[in-house]
Amino acid sequence: MKTSPKVAAVVVAAGRGVRAAAPGSPLPKQYRPLGGAPVLTRTLTALLESPLIDTVVVATHPDDEALYKAAAPIHPKLLPPVAGGASRQASVRLGLERLAVDAPDIVLVHDAVRPFVTDALVRRLIDALARADGAIPALAVTDTVKRVVDDHVAETVSRDGLYTVQTPQAFRYAPLLAAHRKAVAADSDRFTDDASIAEWADLSVAIVPGDPNNRKLTTAADIVGAGRAFAPNPVAEEVRVGSGFDVHRFGPGTSVMLGGIEIAHDRGLVGHSDADVGLHALTDAIFGALADGDIGSHFPPTDPSFKGAASDAFLAFAAERVANRGGRILHLDLTLICERPKVGPHRDAIRARIADIVGLPLTRVAVKATTSEGLGFTGRREGIAANATATLSLPAD
């Protein structure tokens, strides 16, 4: 009689989650609350409750012992955690080595921040191993793809045959462990997923249809949005609008920071931080919508630790404050007022940088520029001013 293969899962949870973190909130994203429970708890619950999986081991960061204990469900399938390594690749290998004592037939390698994995997807992966050493879930690329060099489009890349890849990725256990050991022996720590290691080790890797809902929670906004799927009841929300205004004068220098982008100029901007007038105005607009003080109250110019600080940290902090309130940023609108430098050539780069900092789609970030027709301090080219508006959705009081 044919028996079912023994299936184990290695969950990678040793990362720091920098894109979902911000100054003053060091909690790694896998431990951020998601509908009342940590993200990792949600992910582990989905795996542990699957009848297709027999064993789960988690690779954790050595500093996260207390966080892991609070997040890990009590379950007979869950093994004690293993300390992760300095890279994702190292963490996976250590998890695989932990399973060697009672080796499974099949291993799934899964990101801790993908809590929407389903039995249907796991079944597709396991079934595909009848024809390959490994199997990965993939979604065909539907957007137009550009290759960019120095903020300019170099070429349009054909999307034929291009896929984005998800986890879990499934493999026959012994060949994958051997591939990882071979990579260590070759002093190669450059692989971003296990399919890459399998390909490098000449293992065959099949693809199965991925799941669009099996998304990776990368930013604070992702986590807030995903939390709604776990909320027991819909939460009434209200829309808040905040405005921000900032000014910085010109001084000595060869470039200015505007909207998170360094732009060459014959002068610089003077300020305690990097004097990014655009990001400062946006930060204050978010604080205004939250009724949460202003940039000076959170990052006082008298504090030497903020001397020369990059203003993207300020904006990320403001976005984190929104997420911590259970809200989300709906739209950001920035107007830069100056005669020089010309903002137009850098508009798209500025929009993209702001979108990346706060975790918004590009379509929800607007950047405009205007002059003051030669009037006032901006007209005399003594400095730059910025107006910003932030539109938020927050749980109603």
ZIBEL-V46096 format. One record per residue. N is the residue number from 1. OMEGA is omega as a letter, one per 30 degrees, with the letter a starting at -180 (NA if undefined). BURIAL is + if it has 16 or more other C-alpha atoms within 10 Angstrom, else -. D_LAST is the distance of its C-alpha to the last C-alpha in Angstrom with 1 decimal. Layout:
BEGIN
n->N omega->OMEGA burial->BURIAL d_last->D_LAST
n->N omega->OMEGA burial->BURIAL d_last->D_LAST
END
This chain:
BEGIN
n->1 omega->a burial->- d_last->61.2
n->2 omega->l burial->- d_last->58.7
n->3 omega->l burial->- d_last->55.9
n->4 omega->l burial->- d_last->52.4
n->5 omega->l burial->- d_last->51.9
n->6 omega->a burial->+ d_last->50.0
n->7 omega->l burial->+ d_last->46.8
n->8 omega->l burial->+ d_last->44.8
n->9 omega->l burial->+ d_last->41.8
n->10 omega->a burial->+ d_last->41.2
n->11 omega->a burial->+ d_last->37.6
n->12 omega->a burial->+ d_last->37.3
n->13 omega->a burial->+ d_last->34.6
n->14 omega->a burial->+ d_last->36.2
n->15 omega->a burial->+ d_last->34.7
n->16 omega->l burial->- d_last->32.4
n->17 omega->a burial->+ d_last->30.1
n->18 omega->a burial->- d_last->30.2
n->19 omega->l burial->+ d_last->28.5
n->20 omega->a burial->+ d_last->25.3
n->21 omega->l burial->+ d_last->25.5
n->22 omega->l burial->+ d_last->25.0
n->23 omega->a burial->- d_last->26.2
n->24 omega->l burial->- d_last->24.5
n->25 omega->a burial->- d_last->23.5
n->26 omega->a burial->- d_last->26.8
n->27 omega->l burial->+ d_last->25.7
n->28 omega->a burial->+ d_last->27.9
n->29 omega->l burial->+ d_last->26.2
n->30 omega->l burial->+ d_last->27.8
n->31 omega->l burial->+ d_last->25.9
n->32 omega->l burial->+ d_last->22.5
n->33 omega->l burial->+ d_last->20.0
n->34 omega->a burial->+ d_last->20.1
n->35 omega->l burial->+ d_last->18.1
n->36 omega->l burial->- d_last->18.4
n->37 omega->l burial->- d_last->22.0
n->38 omega->l burial->+ d_last->23.9
n->39 omega->a burial->+ d_last->25.3
n->40 omega->l burial->+ d_last->28.8
n->41 omega->a burial->+ d_last->28.1
n->42 omega->a burial->+ d_last->27.2
n->43 omega->a burial->+ d_last->30.3
n->44 omega->l burial->+ d_last->32.6
n->45 omega->l burial->+ d_last->31.5
n->46 omega->a burial->+ d_last->32.4
n->47 omega->a burial->+ d_last->35.8
n->48 omega->a burial->+ d_last->36.6
n->49 omega->l burial->- d_last->36.0
n->50 omega->l burial->- d_last->38.3
n->51 omega->a burial->- d_last->41.7
n->52 omega->a burial->+ d_last->43.3
n->53 omega->a burial->+ d_last->42.6
n->54 omega->a burial->+ d_last->44.5
n->55 omega->l burial->+ d_last->43.5
n->56 omega->l burial->+ d_last->40.6
n->57 omega->a burial->+ d_last->40.9
n->58 omega->l burial->+ d_last->38.4
n->59 omega->a burial->+ d_last->39.4
n->60 omega->l burial->+ d_last->37.1
n->61 omega->a burial->+ d_last->37.1
n->62 omega->a burial->- d_last->39.0
n->63 omega->a burial->- d_last->36.1
n->64 omega->a burial->+ d_last->33.6
n->65 omega->a burial->- d_last->35.4
n->66 omega->l burial->- d_last->32.6
n->67 omega->a burial->+ d_last->29.9
n->68 omega->a burial->+ d_last->32.2
n->69 omega->a burial->- d_last->32.9
n->70 omega->a burial->- d_last->29.3
n->71 omega->a burial->+ d_last->28.8
n->72 omega->l burial->+ d_last->32.1
n->73 omega->l burial->- d_last->32.3
n->74 omega->a burial->- d_last->35.3
n->75 omega->a burial->- d_last->37.6
n->76 omega->l burial->- d_last->41.4
n->77 omega->a burial->- d_last->41.4
n->78 omega->l burial->+ d_last->39.7
n->79 omega->l burial->- d_last->42.2
n->80 omega->a burial->- d_last->41.7
n->81 omega->l burial->+ d_last->40.2
n->82 omega->l burial->+ d_last->42.6
n->83 omega->a burial->+ d_last->42.1
n->84 omega->a burial->+ d_last->41.6
n->85 omega->a burial->+ d_last->43.6
n->86 omega->l burial->- d_last->43.2
n->87 omega->l burial->- d_last->42.6
n->88 omega->a burial->+ d_last->41.2
n->89 omega->l burial->+ d_last->44.8
n->90 omega->a burial->+ d_last->45.8
n->91 omega->l burial->+ d_last->42.9
n->92 omega->a burial->+ d_last->43.9
n->93 omega->l burial->+ d_last->47.5
n->94 omega->l burial->+ d_last->46.7
n->95 omega->l burial->+ d_last->44.7
n->96 omega->l burial->+ d_last->47.7
n->97 omega->l burial->- d_last->50.1
n->98 omega->a burial->+ d_last->48.1
n->99 omega->a burial->+ d_last->48.8
n->100 omega->a burial->- d_last->52.5
n->101 omega->l burial->- d_last->53.4
n->102 omega->a burial->- d_last->52.7
n->103 omega->l burial->+ d_last->52.6
n->104 omega->l burial->+ d_last->50.9
n->105 omega->a burial->- d_last->52.4
n->106 omega->l burial->+ d_last->49.3
n->107 omega->l burial->+ d_last->46.4
n->108 omega->l burial->+ d_last->43.1
n->109 omega->a burial->+ d_last->41.5
n->110 omega->l burial->+ d_last->37.7
n->111 omega->l burial->+ d_last->34.9
n->112 omega->a burial->+ d_last->32.4
n->113 omega->l burial->+ d_last->29.6
n->114 omega->a burial->+ d_last->30.6
n->115 omega->a burial->+ d_last->28.8
n->116 omega->l burial->+ d_last->29.6
n->117 omega->a burial->+ d_last->33.4
n->118 omega->l burial->- d_last->35.0
n->119 omega->a burial->- d_last->38.2
n->120 omega->l burial->- d_last->39.5
n->121 omega->l burial->+ d_last->39.4
n->122 omega->l burial->+ d_last->41.0
n->123 omega->l burial->- d_last->43.7
n->124 omega->a burial->+ d_last->44.5
n->125 omega->a burial->+ d_last->45.0
n->126 omega->a burial->+ d_last->47.2
n->127 omega->a burial->- d_last->49.3
n->128 omega->a burial->+ d_last->49.9
n->129 omega->l burial->+ d_last->51.5
n->130 omega->a burial->- d_last->54.5
n->131 omega->a burial->- d_last->55.5
n->132 omega->l burial->- d_last->54.3
n->133 omega->a burial->+ d_last->53.7
n->134 omega->l burial->+ d_last->50.0
n->135 omega->a burial->+ d_last->47.4
n->136 omega->l burial->+ d_last->44.2
n->137 omega->a burial->+ d_last->41.5
n->138 omega->l burial->+ d_last->41.5
n->139 omega->l burial->+ d_last->40.0
n->140 omega->l burial->- d_last->42.1
n->141 omega->a burial->- d_last->41.1
n->142 omega->l burial->- d_last->40.3
n->143 omega->l burial->- d_last->39.3
n->144 omega->a burial->- d_last->42.0
n->145 omega->l burial->- d_last->42.9
n->146 omega->l burial->- d_last->44.1
n->147 omega->a burial->- d_last->45.8
n->148 omega->l burial->- d_last->44.9
n->149 omega->l burial->- d_last->47.0
n->150 omega->l burial->- d_last->46.0
n->151 omega->l burial->- d_last->43.1
n->152 omega->l burial->- d_last->45.5
n->153 omega->l burial->- d_last->46.1
n->154 omega->l burial->- d_last->49.3
n->155 omega->l burial->- d_last->49.6
n->156 omega->a burial->- d_last->47.9
n->157 omega->l burial->- d_last->48.2
n->158 omega->l burial->- d_last->49.1
n->159 omega->l burial->- d_last->46.4
n->160 omega->l burial->- d_last->49.1
n->161 omega->l burial->- d_last->49.0
n->162 omega->a burial->- d_last->45.9
n->163 omega->l burial->- d_last->43.2
n->164 omega->a burial->- d_last->40.0
n->165 omega->l burial->+ d_last->40.2
n->166 omega->l burial->+ d_last->37.7
n->167 omega->g burial->+ d_last->38.0
n->168 omega->l burial->+ d_last->39.2
n->169 omega->a burial->+ d_last->42.7
n->170 omega->a burial->+ d_last->45.4
n->171 omega->l burial->+ d_last->48.9
n->172 omega->a burial->+ d_last->51.9
n->173 omega->a burial->+ d_last->51.4
n->174 omega->l burial->+ d_last->54.9
n->175 omega->l burial->+ d_last->55.2
n->176 omega->l burial->+ d_last->51.8
n->177 omega->l burial->+ d_last->52.4
n->178 omega->l burial->- d_last->55.8
n->179 omega->l burial->+ d_last->54.3
n->180 omega->l burial->+ d_last->51.9
n->181 omega->l burial->- d_last->54.8
n->182 omega->l burial->- d_last->56.9
n->183 omega->l burial->+ d_last->54.2
n->184 omega->a burial->- d_last->54.2
n->185 omega->l burial->- d_last->58.0
n->186 omega->a burial->- d_last->57.9
n->187 omega->a burial->- d_last->55.4
n->188 omega->a burial->- d_last->53.1
n->189 omega->a burial->- d_last->49.4
n->190 omega->a burial->- d_last->48.3
n->191 omega->a burial->+ d_last->46.8
n->192 omega->l burial->- d_last->43.2
n->193 omega->a burial->+ d_last->43.4
n->194 omega->l burial->+ d_last->45.8
n->195 omega->l burial->+ d_last->47.3
n->196 omega->l burial->- d_last->48.5
n->197 omega->l burial->+ d_last->50.3
n->198 omega->l burial->+ d_last->51.8
n->199 omega->a burial->- d_last->53.0
n->200 omega->a burial->- d_last->54.6
n->201 omega->l burial->+ d_last->56.3
n->202 omega->l burial->- d_last->57.7
n->203 omega->l burial->+ d_last->55.7
n->204 omega->a burial->+ d_last->54.9
n->205 omega->l burial->+ d_last->51.3
n->206 omega->l burial->+ d_last->50.2
n->207 omega->l burial->+ d_last->47.0
n->208 omega->l burial->- d_last->45.0
n->209 omega->l burial->- d_last->42.3
n->210 omega->a burial->+ d_last->39.0
n->211 omega->a burial->+ d_last->35.6
n->212 omega->l burial->- d_last->33.2
n->213 omega->a burial->- d_last->30.3
n->214 omega->a burial->+ d_last->31.8
n->215 omega->l burial->+ d_last->30.0
n->216 omega->a burial->+ d_last->30.1
n->217 omega->a burial->+ d_last->26.8
n->218 omega->a burial->+ d_last->27.9
n->219 omega->l burial->+ d_last->25.0
n->220 omega->l burial->+ d_last->21.5
n->221 omega->l burial->+ d_last->20.4
n->222 omega->a burial->+ d_last->22.7
n->223 omega->l burial->+ d_last->21.1
n->224 omega->l burial->+ d_last->17.5
n->225 omega->a burial->+ d_last->19.0
n->226 omega->a burial->+ d_last->21.1
n->227 omega->a burial->+ d_last->18.4
n->228 omega->l burial->- d_last->17.4
n->229 omega->a burial->- d_last->20.9
n->230 omega->a burial->- d_last->20.4
n->231 omega->a burial->- d_last->17.0
n->232 omega->l burial->- d_last->18.0
n->233 omega->l burial->- d_last->15.7
n->234 omega->a burial->- d_last->14.1
n->235 omega->l burial->- d_last->10.4
n->236 omega->a burial->- d_last->8.8
n->237 omega->l burial->- d_last->8.5
n->238 omega->l burial->- d_last->8.5
n->239 omega->l burial->- d_last->11.5
n->240 omega->l burial->+ d_last->11.9
n->241 omega->l burial->+ d_last->15.5
n->242 omega->l burial->+ d_last->17.2
n->243 omega->l burial->+ d_last->20.9
n->244 omega->l burial->+ d_last->23.4
n->245 omega->l burial->+ d_last->27.0
n->246 omega->a burial->+ d_last->29.7
n->247 omega->l burial->+ d_last->33.5
n->248 omega->a burial->+ d_last->36.2
n->249 omega->l burial->+ d_last->39.9
n->250 omega->l burial->+ d_last->42.8
n->251 omega->l burial->- d_last->45.1
n->252 omega->l burial->- d_last->47.6
n->253 omega->a burial->- d_last->47.0
n->254 omega->l burial->- d_last->47.7
n->255 omega->l burial->- d_last->44.3
n->256 omega->l burial->+ d_last->40.7
n->257 omega->l burial->+ d_last->37.4
n->258 omega->l burial->+ d_last->35.4
n->259 omega->l burial->+ d_last->32.3
n->260 omega->a burial->+ d_last->33.4
n->261 omega->l burial->+ d_last->37.0
n->262 omega->a burial->- d_last->40.1
n->263 omega->l burial->+ d_last->42.2
n->264 omega->l burial->- d_last->45.7
n->265 omega->a burial->- d_last->46.4
n->266 omega->l burial->- d_last->49.0
n->267 omega->l burial->+ d_last->46.6
n->268 omega->l burial->+ d_last->43.5
n->269 omega->a burial->+ d_last->40.2
n->270 omega->l burial->+ d_last->39.9
n->271 omega->a burial->+ d_last->36.9
n->272 omega->l burial->- d_last->36.1
n->273 omega->l burial->+ d_last->34.7
n->274 omega->l burial->+ d_last->36.2
n->275 omega->l burial->+ d_last->35.1
n->276 omega->a burial->+ d_last->33.4
n->277 omega->a burial->+ d_last->32.1
n->278 omega->l burial->+ d_last->30.4
n->279 omega->l burial->+ d_last->28.3
n->280 omega->l burial->+ d_last->27.5
n->281 omega->l burial->+ d_last->26.1
n->282 omega->l burial->+ d_last->24.1
n->283 omega->l burial->+ d_last->22.7
n->284 omega->l burial->+ d_last->21.7
n->285 omega->l burial->+ d_last->20.1
n->286 omega->l burial->+ d_last->17.8
n->287 omega->l burial->+ d_last->17.1
n->288 omega->l burial->+ d_last->16.5
n->289 omega->l burial->+ d_last->13.9
n->290 omega->a burial->+ d_last->12.1
n->291 omega->a burial->- d_last->13.0
n->292 omega->l burial->- d_last->15.0
n->293 omega->l burial->- d_last->18.4
n->294 omega->a burial->+ d_last->21.2
n->295 omega->l burial->+ d_last->24.0
n->296 omega->l burial->- d_last->26.2
n->297 omega->l burial->- d_last->23.9
n->298 omega->a burial->- d_last->23.5
n->299 omega->a burial->- d_last->27.1
n->300 omega->l burial->- d_last->29.2
n->301 omega->l burial->- d_last->32.5
n->302 omega->a burial->- d_last->34.2
n->303 omega->a burial->- d_last->33.6
n->304 omega->a burial->- d_last->36.7
n->305 omega->l burial->- d_last->35.0
n->306 omega->l burial->+ d_last->33.5
n->307 omega->a burial->- d_last->36.9
n->308 omega->a burial->- d_last->37.6
n->309 omega->l burial->+ d_last->34.5
n->310 omega->a burial->+ d_last->33.6
n->311 omega->l burial->+ d_last->30.6
n->312 omega->l burial->+ d_last->29.5
n->313 omega->l burial->+ d_last->28.3
n->314 omega->a burial->+ d_last->25.9
n->315 omega->l burial->+ d_last->24.4
n->316 omega->l burial->+ d_last->24.2
n->317 omega->l burial->+ d_last->22.4
n->318 omega->l burial->+ d_last->19.7
n->319 omega->l burial->+ d_last->19.4
n->320 omega->l burial->+ d_last->19.1
n->321 omega->l burial->+ d_last->16.2
n->322 omega->a burial->+ d_last->14.4
n->323 omega->a burial->+ d_last->15.6
n->324 omega->l burial->- d_last->14.7
n->325 omega->a burial->- d_last->10.9
n->326 omega->a burial->+ d_last->11.6
n->327 omega->l burial->+ d_last->11.9
n->328 omega->l burial->+ d_last->15.1
n->329 omega->a burial->+ d_last->17.3
n->330 omega->a burial->+ d_last->18.4
n->331 omega->l burial->+ d_last->21.1
n->332 omega->a burial->+ d_last->22.9
n->333 omega->a burial->+ d_last->25.4
n->334 omega->l burial->+ d_last->28.0
n->335 omega->l burial->+ d_last->30.9
n->336 omega->a burial->+ d_last->33.7
n->337 omega->a burial->+ d_last->36.1
n->338 omega->l burial->+ d_last->39.6
n->339 omega->l burial->+ d_last->43.2
n->340 omega->f burial->+ d_last->43.9
n->341 omega->l burial->+ d_last->43.4
n->342 omega->a burial->- d_last->43.0
n->343 omega->a burial->+ d_last->39.6
n->344 omega->a burial->- d_last->40.5
n->345 omega->a burial->- d_last->42.5
n->346 omega->a burial->+ d_last->39.7
n->347 omega->a burial->+ d_last->36.7
n->348 omega->l burial->+ d_last->36.4
n->349 omega->l burial->+ d_last->36.8
n->350 omega->l burial->+ d_last->34.0
n->351 omega->a burial->+ d_last->31.7
n->352 omega->a burial->+ d_last->32.6
n->353 omega->l burial->+ d_last->32.1
n->354 omega->l burial->+ d_last->28.6
n->355 omega->a burial->+ d_last->27.7
n->356 omega->a burial->+ d_last->29.2
n->357 omega->a burial->+ d_last->27.4
n->358 omega->l burial->+ d_last->23.8
n->359 omega->l burial->+ d_last->24.8
n->360 omega->l burial->+ d_last->24.5
n->361 omega->a burial->- d_last->27.1
n->362 omega->a burial->- d_last->29.5
n->363 omega->l burial->- d_last->28.6
n->364 omega->l burial->- d_last->25.1
n->365 omega->l burial->+ d_last->26.8
n->366 omega->l burial->+ d_last->28.7
n->367 omega->l burial->+ d_last->31.2
n->368 omega->l burial->+ d_last->33.3
n->369 omega->l burial->- d_last->36.0
n->370 omega->l burial->- d_last->37.8
n->371 omega->l burial->+ d_last->40.3
n->372 omega->l burial->- d_last->40.5
n->373 omega->l burial->- d_last->43.9
n->374 omega->a burial->- d_last->45.6
n->375 omega->l burial->- d_last->43.8
n->376 omega->a burial->- d_last->42.1
n->377 omega->l burial->- d_last->41.8
n->378 omega->l burial->+ d_last->40.8
n->379 omega->l burial->+ d_last->43.8
n->380 omega->l burial->- d_last->46.0
n->381 omega->l burial->+ d_last->44.8
n->382 omega->a burial->+ d_last->43.7
n->383 omega->a burial->+ d_last->40.3
n->384 omega->l burial->+ d_last->37.4
n->385 omega->l burial->+ d_last->34.1
n->386 omega->l burial->+ d_last->31.0
n->387 omega->l burial->+ d_last->28.0
n->388 omega->l burial->+ d_last->25.1
n->389 omega->l burial->+ d_last->22.0
n->390 omega->l burial->+ d_last->19.2
n->391 omega->a burial->+ d_last->17.0
n->392 omega->l burial->+ d_last->14.1
n->393 omega->a burial->+ d_last->11.9
n->394 omega->l burial->+ d_last->8.6
n->395 omega->a burial->- d_last->6.4
n->396 omega->l burial->- d_last->3.8
n->397 omega->NA burial->- d_last->0.0
END
